[in-house]
């Protein structure tokens, strides 16, 4: 068991690693573990992904095979196997000169994330009327068509990232009462 702290950000360009990430359960496991200080067990992850602990253990081992998760220090019960991410965030990029295999793997990860984002939006839409007024009124759906240079887009991306950083679950160790997990979906994609 290693006790190394997660690295801040890991660049993923290996097609095998990207394919390992392009699974809904694995994306959910990675998100859960990266948002928690101290990691989590297969049983805890299973509750999040809706699978059995043994199926979740399979996915954790697959993620560990590619160095995406590792065993975390025990919480005191030696029988309990705790997992943590090896990086607090991942950036998937096959690279500009990527071949067809890498490009397909990258596309699979992007599509898996897009499906997750859409499902979160649909889930909100289904329950929106049952939410407290302050949360209902706080939600925003927005798409803005901007006219930018590549340099301006880089600056915009950096500014948005800096704005979001203090609110990230792993960084916010003592959120105020009433705080909830909120999925913020930001994409800046040039149109054809």
Number of C-alpha atoms within 10 A of each C-alpha: 11 8 11 12 13 17 12 10 12 15 12 18 18 17 21 15 21 24 16 19 29 20 17 15 20 20 18 19 27 24 15 19 22 23 20 16 13 17 22 22 20 23 18 16 25 19 12 15 17 12 15 14 17 12 14 24 19 14 19 24 15 17 21 17 13 15 13 22 23 23 20 21 17 16 13 7 8 9 8 13 17 21 24 30 29 24 18 20 17 16 10 20 20 22 13 7 8 14 11 11 13 21 18 16 24 27 18 18 22 17 14 17 19 13 13 15 15 13 12 15 14 12 11 15 10 10 10 15 10 9 11 9 10 8 10 14 10 7 10 8 6 4 9 6 9 9 9 11 10 10 9 11 16 12 12 14 15 11 11 11 12 11 10 10 12 11 14 12 18 14 14 12 11 8 11 8 6 5 8 10 9 11 9 9 12 10 8 13 8 12 5 3
